[in-house]
Amino acid sequence: GTMKEPLQQAALMTKYAGTGVGYQSAPPKLDSLSAPQVWKARKKKALTGMRKIALDLVRLQAERMQHTRVPFAEPPQQPEFEARFPYVPTPDQEAAFEAVRADMCGCEVPMDRLVCGDVGFGKTEVALRALYRCVAAGRQ
């Protein structure tokens, strides 16, 4: 069959790169546009898989919330350790430092936080401050 698209959208068309590694990729499965039942079956299978993943995540989180831990104490040397970092923290870094500190020192549930950002924006510094607090408490 032929697929017709407006010329104004030609820049949106790209070559299919495949799903495997290098030349090992298998050719994609193509469905006929005139057989909507195949598409509906694939869509239903994907939805079922997504629901299973969501349910597994909810169960895992509920299980994690059943566990408790002793909050970390603020080590007396923490301010001195933090003063040794050569850069002035940005407001976003300060917010991340405080959020991780609150998770470690103020909660009795397992910590569940993802710190993300572009290269060079201080994720390692956030991790090192948390690591210092952890090691100073004699924990992992």
TORLUM-206799 format. One record per residue: residue number from 0; residue in three letters; chain; x, y negated, z of N, C-alpha, C in turn. Coordinates in Angstrom, 2 decimals. Last residue first. Layout:
% residues N
+-----+-----+----+---------+---------+---------+---------+---------+---------+---------+---------+---------+
!   i !  aa ! ch !    n.c1 !    n.c2 !    n.c3 !   ca.c1 !   ca.c2 !   ca.c3 !    c.c1 !    c.c2 !    c.c3 !
+-----+-----+----+---------+---------+---------+---------+---------+---------+---------+---------+---------+
! NUM ! Ala !  A !       X !       Y !       Z !       X !       Y !       Z !       X !       Y !       Z !
...
+-----+-----+----+---------+---------+---------+---------+---------+---------+---------+---------+---------+
END
This chain:
% residues 140
+-----+-----+----+---------+---------+---------+---------+---------+---------+---------+---------+---------+
!   i !  aa ! ch !    n.c1 !    n.c2 !    n.c3 !   ca.c1 !   ca.c2 !   ca.c3 !    c.c1 !    c.c2 !    c.c3 !
+-----+-----+----+---------+---------+---------+---------+---------+---------+---------+---------+---------+
! 139 ! Gln !  A !   25.38 !   -1.40 !   55.98 !   25.53 !   -1.28 !   54.54 !   24.43 !   -2.03 !   53.83 !
! 138 ! Arg !  A !   26.84 !   -3.08 !   58.89 !   25.84 !   -2.26 !   58.18 !   26.16 !   -2.23 !   56.70 !
! 137 ! Gly !  A !   28.06 !   -4.89 !   60.58 !   28.50 !   -3.50 !   60.62 !   27.53 !   -2.56 !   59.90 !
! 136 ! Ala !  A !   27.57 !   -7.51 !   60.35 !   26.67 !   -6.78 !   61.24 !   27.04 !   -5.30 !   61.34 !
! 135 ! Ala !  A !   29.41 !   -8.18 !   58.45 !   29.62 !   -8.72 !   59.79 !   28.71 !   -8.02 !   60.81 !
! 134 ! Val !  A !   28.19 !   -7.01 !   56.24 !   29.42 !   -6.43 !   56.76 !   29.67 !   -6.91 !   58.18 !
! 133 ! Cys !  A !   25.98 !   -8.83 !   55.94 !   25.79 !   -7.39 !   56.11 !   27.01 !   -6.72 !   56.76 !
! 132 ! Arg !  A !   27.19 !  -11.28 !   55.49 !   26.25 !  -11.13 !   56.61 !   26.07 !   -9.65 !   56.95 !
! 131 ! Tyr !  A !   28.59 !  -10.65 !   53.15 !   29.32 !  -11.04 !   54.36 !   28.44 !  -10.84 !   55.59 !
! 130 ! Leu !  A !   26.45 !  -10.21 !   51.39 !   27.37 !   -9.13 !   51.71 !   28.14 !   -9.43 !   53.00 !
! 129 ! Ala !  A !   25.38 !  -12.78 !   51.19 !   24.57 !  -11.70 !   51.77 !   25.47 !  -10.54 !   52.21 !
! 128 ! Arg !  A !   27.53 !  -14.06 !   49.96 !   27.03 !  -14.55 !   51.26 !   26.21 !  -13.47 !   51.97 !
! 127 ! Leu !  A !   27.69 !  -12.57 !   47.60 !   28.79 !  -12.54 !   48.57 !   28.37 !  -13.04 !   49.94 !
! 126 ! Ala !  A !   25.26 !  -13.23 !   46.29 !   25.52 !  -11.86 !   46.72 !   26.62 !  -11.79 !   47.76 !
! 125 ! Val !  A !   25.69 !  -15.94 !   45.79 !   24.52 !  -15.53 !   46.58 !   24.77 !  -14.13 !   47.14 !
! 124 ! Glu !  A !   27.92 !  -15.70 !   44.15 !   28.04 !  -16.41 !   45.43 !   26.86 !  -16.06 !   46.35 !
! 123 ! Thr !  A !   26.82 !  -14.42 !   41.97 !   27.83 !  -13.72 !   42.76 !   28.00 !  -14.38 !   44.12 !
! 122 ! Lys !  A !   25.17 !  -16.42 !   40.93 !   24.57 !  -15.19 !   41.46 !   25.55 !  -14.45 !   42.36 !
! 121 ! Gly !  A !   26.05 !  -18.88 !   39.78 !   26.19 !  -18.62 !   41.20 !   25.53 !  -17.37 !   41.77 !
! 120 ! Phe !  A !   26.04 !  -19.34 !   37.04 !   25.12 !  -20.13 !   37.86 !   25.06 !  -19.67 !   39.31 !
! 119 ! Gly !  A !   27.47 !  -17.86 !   35.17 !   28.10 !  -19.05 !   35.75 !   27.19 !  -19.88 !   36.64 !
! 118 ! Val !  A !   24.85 !  -16.82 !   33.10 !   26.25 !  -16.64 !   33.47 !   26.78 !  -17.96 !   34.05 !
! 117 ! Asp !  A !   21.54 !  -17.37 !   34.47 !   22.53 !  -17.36 !   33.40 !   23.93 !  -17.15 !   33.97 !
! 116 ! Gly !  A !   19.86 !  -15.14 !   36.76 !   20.21 !  -16.45 !   36.22 !   21.26 !  -16.29 !   35.13 !
! 115 ! Cys !  A !   18.39 !  -13.57 !   39.63 !   18.79 !  -13.58 !   38.23 !   19.06 !  -15.02 !   37.78 !
! 114 ! Val !  A !   17.90 !  -11.42 !   42.17 !   18.46 !  -12.74 !   41.90 !   18.95 !  -12.71 !   40.45 !
! 113 ! Leu !  A !   15.28 !   -9.77 !   43.59 !   16.12 !   -9.79 !   42.40 !   16.59 !  -11.22 !   42.20 !
! 112 ! Arg !  A !   14.52 !   -7.98 !   46.53 !   14.67 !   -9.27 !   45.85 !   15.61 !   -9.11 !   44.67 !
! 111 ! Asp !  A !   13.67 !   -6.57 !   49.15 !   13.29 !   -6.29 !   47.77 !   13.33 !   -7.61 !   47.00 !
! 110 ! Met !  A !   14.57 !   -5.01 !   52.17 !   14.69 !   -6.17 !   51.29 !   14.41 !   -5.76 !   49.84 !
! 109 ! Pro !  A !   12.27 !   -3.32 !   54.29 !   13.42 !   -3.28 !   53.38 !   13.40 !   -4.47 !   52.41 !
! 108 ! Val !  A !   11.08 !   -5.32 !   57.05 !   10.84 !   -4.38 !   55.95 !   12.06 !   -4.39 !   55.04 !
! 107 ! Glu !  A !   11.44 !   -7.29 !   58.85 !   11.72 !   -5.94 !   59.33 !   11.45 !   -4.89 !   58.26 !
! 106 ! Cys !  A !   12.97 !  -10.49 !   58.35 !   12.01 !   -9.45 !   57.99 !   12.43 !   -8.11 !   58.56 !
! 105 ! Gly !  A !   14.95 !  -12.37 !   58.76 !   13.62 !  -12.64 !   59.29 !   12.60 !  -11.56 !   59.02 !
! 104 ! Cys !  A !   17.38 !  -11.78 !   57.58 !   17.35 !  -12.09 !   59.01 !   15.95 !  -12.22 !   59.60 !
! 103 ! Met !  A !   16.87 !  -11.15 !   54.87 !   17.77 !  -10.33 !   55.68 !   17.57 !  -10.54 !   57.18 !
! 102 ! Asp !  A !   15.04 !  -13.07 !   53.96 !   14.78 !  -11.64 !   53.76 !   15.61 !  -10.78 !   54.70 !
! 101 ! Ala !  A !   16.43 !  -15.40 !   54.64 !   15.14 !  -15.13 !   55.28 !   14.76 !  -13.66 !   55.13 !
! 100 ! Arg !  A !   18.63 !  -15.12 !   52.89 !   18.85 !  -15.16 !   54.34 !   17.55 !  -14.83 !   55.08 !
!  99 ! Val !  A !   17.29 !  -15.32 !   50.46 !   17.97 !  -14.07 !   50.79 !   18.23 !  -14.00 !   52.29 !
!  98 ! Ala !  A !   16.37 !  -17.97 !   50.69 !   15.42 !  -16.88 !   50.48 !   16.05 !  -15.54 !   50.86 !
!  97 ! Glu !  A !   18.78 !  -19.42 !   50.95 !   17.80 !  -19.43 !   52.04 !   16.81 !  -18.27 !   51.90 !
!  96 ! Phe !  A !   19.98 !  -18.95 !   48.46 !   20.68 !  -18.61 !   49.71 !   19.67 !  -18.46 !   50.84 !
!  95 ! Ala !  A !   18.01 !  -20.03 !   46.76 !   18.31 !  -18.59 !   46.71 !   19.02 !  -18.14 !   47.98 !
!  94 ! Ala !  A !   18.20 !  -22.73 !   47.48 !   16.92 !  -22.03 !   47.66 !   17.14 !  -20.51 !   47.65 !
!  93 ! Glu !  A !   20.83 !  -23.22 !   46.69 !   20.46 !  -23.37 !   48.10 !   19.16 !  -22.64 !   48.39 !
!  92 ! Gln !  A !   20.52 !  -22.87 !   43.93 !   21.37 !  -21.95 !   44.69 !   21.01 !  -22.01 !   46.18 !
!  91 ! Asp !  A !   18.87 !  -25.07 !   43.39 !   18.38 !  -23.71 !   43.12 !   19.20 !  -22.67 !   43.87 !
!  90 ! Pro !  A !   20.58 !  -27.23 !   44.06 !   19.34 !  -26.99 !   44.83 !   18.77 !  -25.58 !   44.61 !
!  89 ! Thr !  A !   23.98 !  -25.93 !   43.98 !   22.86 !  -26.65 !   43.38 !   21.62 !  -26.42 !   44.25 !
!  88 ! Pro !  A !   26.87 !  -26.26 !   46.09 !   25.71 !  -25.51 !   45.60 !   24.64 !  -26.43 !   45.00 !
!  87 ! Val !  A !   30.04 !  -27.11 !   45.04 !   28.89 !  -27.64 !   45.77 !   27.65 !  -26.92 !   45.23 !
!  86 ! Tyr !  A !   32.68 !  -24.67 !   45.21 !   31.70 !  -25.47 !   44.48 !   30.59 !  -25.95 !   45.39 !
!  85 ! Pro !  A !   34.42 !  -23.03 !   46.71 !   34.92 !  -24.29 !   46.17 !   33.87 !  -25.20 !   45.53 !
!  84 ! Phe !  A !   33.77 !  -21.67 !   49.91 !   33.43 !  -21.65 !   48.48 !   33.75 !  -23.01 !   47.88 !
!  83 ! Arg !  A !   34.19 !  -22.08 !   52.60 !   35.36 !  -21.77 !   51.76 !   35.04 !  -21.72 !   50.28 !
!  82 ! Ala !  A !   31.80 !  -22.30 !   53.88 !   32.53 !  -23.54 !   53.61 !   33.73 !  -23.31 !   52.71 !
!  81 ! Glu !  A !   31.06 !  -19.67 !   54.37 !   30.39 !  -20.40 !   53.29 !   31.12 !  -21.68 !   52.92 !
!  80 ! Phe !  A !   32.70 !  -19.13 !   56.59 !   32.85 !  -18.36 !   55.36 !   32.25 !  -19.13 !   54.18 !
!  79 ! Glu !  A !   31.60 !  -20.92 !   58.45 !   33.01 !  -21.05 !   58.07 !   33.27 !  -20.32 !   56.74 !
!  78 ! Pro !  A !   28.96 !  -19.91 !   58.70 !   29.20 !  -21.26 !   58.17 !   30.64 !  -21.47 !   57.71 !
!  77 ! Gln !  A !   29.57 !  -17.21 !   59.74 !   28.95 !  -17.43 !   58.43 !   29.17 !  -18.85 !   57.90 !
!  76 ! Gln !  A !   30.47 !  -16.60 !   62.25 !   31.47 !  -17.06 !   61.29 !   30.87 !  -17.39 !   59.91 !
!  75 ! Pro !  A !   28.28 !  -15.61 !   63.63 !   28.78 !  -16.94 !   63.99 !   29.79 !  -17.50 !   62.99 !
!  74 ! Pro !  A !   25.75 !  -14.09 !   61.60 !   27.08 !  -14.03 !   62.21 !   27.60 !  -15.44 !   62.53 !
!  73 ! Glu !  A !   22.50 !  -13.52 !   62.40 !   23.32 !  -14.51 !   61.70 !   24.70 !  -14.50 !   62.33 !
!  72 ! Ala !  A !   21.46 !  -10.11 !   62.17 !   21.76 !  -11.30 !   62.97 !   22.61 !  -12.25 !   62.12 !
!  71 ! Phe !  A !   18.89 !   -8.53 !   60.29 !   20.30 !   -8.87 !   60.46 !   20.42 !  -10.10 !   61.35 !
!  70 ! Pro !  A !   16.23 !   -6.55 !   61.71 !   16.73 !   -7.70 !   60.95 !   18.21 !   -7.96 !   61.25 !
!  69 ! Val !  A !   15.98 !   -3.08 !   61.42 !   16.30 !   -4.16 !   62.35 !   16.80 !   -5.34 !   61.52 !
!  68 ! Arg !  A !   13.26 !   -1.83 !   59.45 !   14.69 !   -1.94 !   59.76 !   14.86 !   -3.08 !   60.74 !
!  67 ! Thr !  A !   10.79 !    0.52 !   58.31 !   11.21 !   -0.72 !   58.98 !   12.72 !   -0.67 !   59.20 !
!  66 ! His !  A !    8.50 !    1.76 !   55.86 !    9.80 !    1.82 !   56.54 !   10.09 !    0.47 !   57.20 !
!  65 ! Gln !  A !    6.27 !    1.12 !   54.48 !    6.09 !    1.93 !   55.69 !    7.37 !    2.00 !   56.50 !
!  64 ! Met !  A !    7.03 !   -0.09 !   52.18 !    6.52 !   -0.97 !   53.24 !    6.27 !   -0.20 !   54.54 !
!  63 ! Arg !  A !    7.63 !    2.07 !   50.54 !    8.73 !    1.23 !   51.05 !    8.25 !    0.37 !   52.23 !
!  62 ! Glu !  A !    5.04 !    2.95 !   49.93 !    5.94 !    3.81 !   50.70 !    7.08 !    3.00 !   51.31 !
!  61 ! Ala !  A !    4.18 !    0.80 !   48.40 !    3.47 !    1.13 !   49.63 !    4.33 !    2.01 !   50.53 !
!  60 ! Gln !  A !    5.99 !    1.01 !   46.26 !    6.02 !   -0.17 !   47.11 !    5.30 !    0.09 !   48.43 !
!  59 ! Leu !  A !    5.18 !    3.50 !   45.19 !    6.54 !    3.31 !   45.67 !    6.62 !    2.12 !   46.62 !
!  58 ! Arg !  A !    2.53 !    2.90 !   44.42 !    2.80 !    3.93 !   45.43 !    4.18 !    3.76 !   46.04 !
!  57 ! Val !  A !    3.05 !    0.97 !   42.46 !    2.25 !    0.61 !   43.64 !    2.50 !    1.61 !   44.76 !
!  56 ! Leu !  A !    4.49 !    2.52 !   40.60 !    5.12 !    1.35 !   41.24 !    4.37 !    0.93 !   42.50 !
!  55 ! Asp !  A !    2.55 !    4.40 !   39.86 !    3.79 !    4.85 !   40.49 !    4.49 !    3.70 !   41.22 !
!  54 ! Leu !  A !    0.72 !    2.68 !   38.63 !    0.33 !    3.41 !   39.83 !    1.56 !    3.91 !   40.58 !
!  53 ! Ala !  A !    2.28 !    1.82 !   36.43 !    1.79 !    0.85 !   37.41 !    1.40 !    1.54 !   38.72 !
!  52 ! Ile !  A !    2.64 !    4.29 !   35.10 !    3.80 !    3.55 !   35.60 !    3.37 !    2.56 !   36.67 !
!  51 ! Lys !  A !   -0.03 !    4.85 !   34.46 !    0.72 !    5.77 !   35.30 !    1.94 !    5.06 !   35.91 !
!  50 ! Arg !  A !   -0.62 !    2.71 !   32.75 !   -1.37 !    2.86 !   34.02 !   -0.62 !    3.77 !   34.98 !
!  49 ! Met !  A !    1.10 !    3.29 !   30.63 !    1.28 !    2.06 !   31.40 !    0.57 !    2.15 !   32.74 !
!  48 ! Gly !  A !   -0.03 !    5.71 !   29.71 !    1.34 !    5.66 !   30.22 !    1.60 !    4.44 !   31.06 !
!  47 ! Thr !  A !   -2.53 !    4.77 !   28.85 !   -2.46 !    5.79 !   29.90 !   -1.06 !    5.80 !   30.53 !
!  46 ! Leu !  A !   -1.67 !    3.08 !   26.80 !   -2.38 !    2.52 !   27.95 !   -2.34 !    3.49 !   29.13 !
!  45 ! Ala !  A !   -0.59 !    4.96 !   25.00 !    0.27 !    3.92 !   25.59 !   -0.37 !    3.33 !   26.83 !
!  44 ! Lys !  A !   -2.91 !    6.40 !   24.36 !   -1.77 !    7.08 !   24.98 !   -0.84 !    6.08 !   25.66 !
!  43 ! Lys !  A !   -4.42 !    4.40 !   23.13 !   -4.92 !    5.03 !   24.34 !   -3.79 !    5.72 !   25.09 !
!  42 ! Lys !  A !   -2.82 !    3.89 !   20.87 !   -3.07 !    2.82 !   21.83 !   -3.55 !    3.41 !   23.17 !
!  41 ! Arg !  A !   -3.02 !    6.34 !   19.55 !   -1.70 !    5.86 !   20.03 !   -1.87 !    4.78 !   21.10 !
!  40 ! Ala !  A !   -5.78 !    6.33 !   19.02 !   -5.20 !    7.39 !   19.85 !   -3.83 !    6.96 !   20.40 !
!  39 ! Lys !  A !   -6.01 !    4.10 !   17.35 !   -6.73 !    4.12 !   18.64 !   -6.15 !    5.18 !   19.57 !
!  38 ! Trp !  A !   -4.48 !    4.99 !   15.18 !   -4.05 !    3.82 !   15.95 !   -4.72 !    3.79 !   17.31 !
!  37 ! Val !  A !   -6.13 !    7.09 !   14.36 !   -4.75 !    7.36 !   14.75 !   -4.23 !    6.22 !   15.61 !
!  36 ! Gln !  A !   -8.50 !    5.80 !   13.64 !   -8.53 !    6.73 !   14.78 !   -7.11 !    7.06 !   15.27 !
!  35 ! Pro !  A !   -8.05 !    4.34 !   11.30 !   -8.03 !    3.63 !   12.59 !   -8.03 !    4.58 !   13.79 !
!  34 ! Ala !  A !   -6.71 !    4.72 !    8.54 !   -7.07 !    5.73 !    9.53 !   -7.04 !    5.12 !   10.93 !
!  33 ! Ser !  A !   -5.67 !    2.87 !    6.84 !   -7.04 !    3.30 !    6.57 !   -7.50 !    4.38 !    7.54 !
!  32 ! Leu !  A !   -3.10 !    2.54 !    7.46 !   -4.00 !    1.47 !    7.89 !   -5.46 !    1.86 !    7.66 !
!  31 ! Ser !  A !   -1.33 !    5.29 !    8.66 !   -2.11 !    4.73 !    7.57 !   -3.04 !    3.66 !    8.12 !
!  30 ! Asp !  A !    1.74 !    4.90 !   10.37 !    0.33 !    5.29 !   10.34 !   -0.34 !    4.64 !    9.15 !
!  29 ! Leu !  A !    5.01 !    6.14 !   10.63 !    4.09 !    5.18 !   10.04 !    2.69 !    5.74 !   10.04 !
!  28 ! Lys !  A !    7.67 !    6.40 !   12.76 !    6.43 !    7.05 !   12.32 !    5.50 !    5.95 !   11.80 !
!  27 ! Pro !  A !   10.98 !    5.52 !   11.63 !    9.77 !    5.26 !   12.41 !    8.59 !    6.06 !   11.86 !
!  26 ! Pro !  A !   13.72 !    7.85 !   11.55 !   12.85 !    6.90 !   10.87 !   11.57 !    6.71 !   11.67 !
!  25 ! Ala !  A !   16.06 !    7.88 !   14.26 !   15.07 !    8.57 !   13.43 !   14.21 !    7.53 !   12.72 !
!  24 ! Ser !  A !   19.48 !    7.03 !   14.49 !   18.08 !    6.70 !   14.70 !   17.18 !    7.45 !   13.72 !
!  23 ! Gln !  A !   22.15 !    7.35 !   14.14 !   21.42 !    8.50 !   14.67 !   19.92 !    8.24 !   14.75 !
!  22 ! Tyr !  A !   23.64 !    5.20 !   13.51 !   23.03 !    5.91 !   12.38 !   22.23 !    7.12 !   12.83 !
!  21 ! Gly !  A !   22.96 !    3.57 !   16.55 !   23.71 !    3.61 !   15.30 !   22.95 !    4.30 !   14.19 !
!  20 ! Val !  A !   20.47 !    5.04 !   18.32 !   21.81 !    4.50 !   18.45 !   22.52 !    4.67 !   17.11 !
!  19 ! Gly !  A !   17.04 !    4.13 !   17.52 !   18.09 !    4.99 !   18.06 !   19.41 !    4.27 !   18.17 !
!  18 ! Thr !  A !   15.26 !    2.50 !   16.24 !   15.10 !    2.67 !   17.68 !   16.20 !    3.49 !   18.31 !
!  17 ! Gly !  A !   15.53 !   -0.11 !   13.68 !   15.50 !    1.25 !   14.20 !   15.41 !    1.29 !   15.71 !
!  16 ! Ala !  A !   15.29 !   -2.54 !   12.41 !   16.62 !   -2.13 !   12.84 !   16.66 !   -0.71 !   13.40 !
!  15 ! Tyr !  A !   13.71 !   -3.92 !    9.65 !   13.55 !   -3.00 !   10.76 !   14.92 !   -2.43 !   11.13 !
!  14 ! Lys !  A !   14.23 !   -7.32 !    8.88 !   14.48 !   -5.93 !    8.54 !   14.32 !   -5.08 !    9.78 !
!  13 ! Thr !  A !   11.56 !   -9.70 !    9.30 !   12.93 !   -9.24 !    9.51 !   13.04 !   -7.77 !    9.13 !
!  12 ! Met !  A !    9.59 !  -12.56 !    8.88 !    9.83 !  -11.18 !    8.47 !   11.31 !  -10.84 !    8.68 !
!  11 ! Leu !  A !    9.45 !  -15.23 !    9.32 !    9.16 !  -14.37 !   10.45 !    9.42 !  -12.89 !   10.15 !
!  10 ! Ala !  A !    9.75 !  -16.50 !    6.93 !   10.90 !  -16.54 !    7.84 !   10.69 !  -15.62 !    9.05 !
!   9 ! Ala !  A !    7.20 !  -16.34 !    5.80 !    8.25 !  -15.46 !    5.29 !    9.46 !  -15.41 !    6.24 !
!   8 ! Gln !  A !    5.07 !  -17.94 !    6.29 !    5.49 !  -17.05 !    7.38 !    6.61 !  -16.11 !    6.95 !
!   7 ! Gln !  A !    4.52 !  -19.26 !    3.95 !    4.98 !  -20.08 !    5.08 !    5.47 !  -19.22 !    6.24 !
!   6 ! Leu !  A !    3.39 !  -17.32 !    2.35 !    4.79 !  -17.66 !    2.12 !    5.36 !  -18.48 !    3.29 !
!   5 ! Pro !  A !    1.29 !  -14.96 !    4.02 !    1.50 !  -16.30 !    3.48 !    3.00 !  -16.61 !    3.37 !
!   4 ! Glu !  A !    1.39 !  -11.53 !    2.94 !    1.55 !  -12.53 !    4.00 !    1.74 !  -13.89 !    3.35 !
!   3 ! Lys !  A !    0.21 !   -8.35 !    2.22 !    0.36 !   -9.71 !    1.74 !    0.38 !  -10.67 !    2.92 !
!   2 ! Met !  A !    1.28 !   -5.16 !    1.57 !    0.93 !   -6.08 !    2.65 !    1.20 !   -7.49 !    2.15 !
!   1 ! Thr !  A !    0.20 !   -2.33 !   -0.19 !    0.84 !   -3.63 !   -0.23 !    0.36 !   -4.47 !    0.94 !
!   0 ! Gly !  A !    0.82 !    1.19 !    0.00 !    0.00 !    0.00 !    0.00 !    0.86 !   -1.24 !    0.00 !
+-----+-----+----+---------+---------+---------+---------+---------+---------+---------+---------+---------+
END
